[in-house]
Amino acid sequence: MAVSDNLFYVFDKADGAFLEKVKNEEMLGNDMHIEGMIKIDNNAFAIQYRTDIY
C-alpha cells in the first residue's frame, strides 16, 4: 500500500467522517488498521480505518 507521492484521504470506520489527508502510510500511526481503500485517481486514494480501543 505504500505509494510515494500519492495522497490518502482518511475516513473513520465508525462514522465515515473525513479526518485528514496524509502523504504516506507511516503518518497514519501504528494503532490504525486499514479496513478498505479505494483509488480515486492516479494521485489519490481514500482509505477507511479503525483504531484499537484500549
Secondary structure as the mmCIF struct_conf table of DSSP 4:
data_model
#
loop_
_struct_conf.conf_type_id
_struct_conf.id
_struct_conf.beg_label_comp_id
_struct_conf.beg_label_asym_id
_struct_conf.beg_label_seq_id
_struct_conf.end_label_comp_id
_struct_conf.end_label_asym_id
_struct_conf.end_label_seq_id
BEND BEND1 SER A 4 ASP A 5
STRN STRN1 LEU A 7 ASP A 12
TURN_TY1_P TURN_TY1_P1 LYS A 13 ASP A 15
STRN STRN2 PHE A 18 VAL A 22
BEND BEND2 LYS A 23 ASN A 24
HELX_RH_3T_P HELX_RH_3T_P1 GLU A 25 LEU A 28
TURN_TY1_P TURN_TY1_P2 ASN A 30 ASP A 31
STRN STRN3 MET A 32 ASP A 41
TURN_TY1_P TURN_TY1_P3 ASN A 42 ASN A 43
STRN STRN4 ALA A 44 THR A 51
#
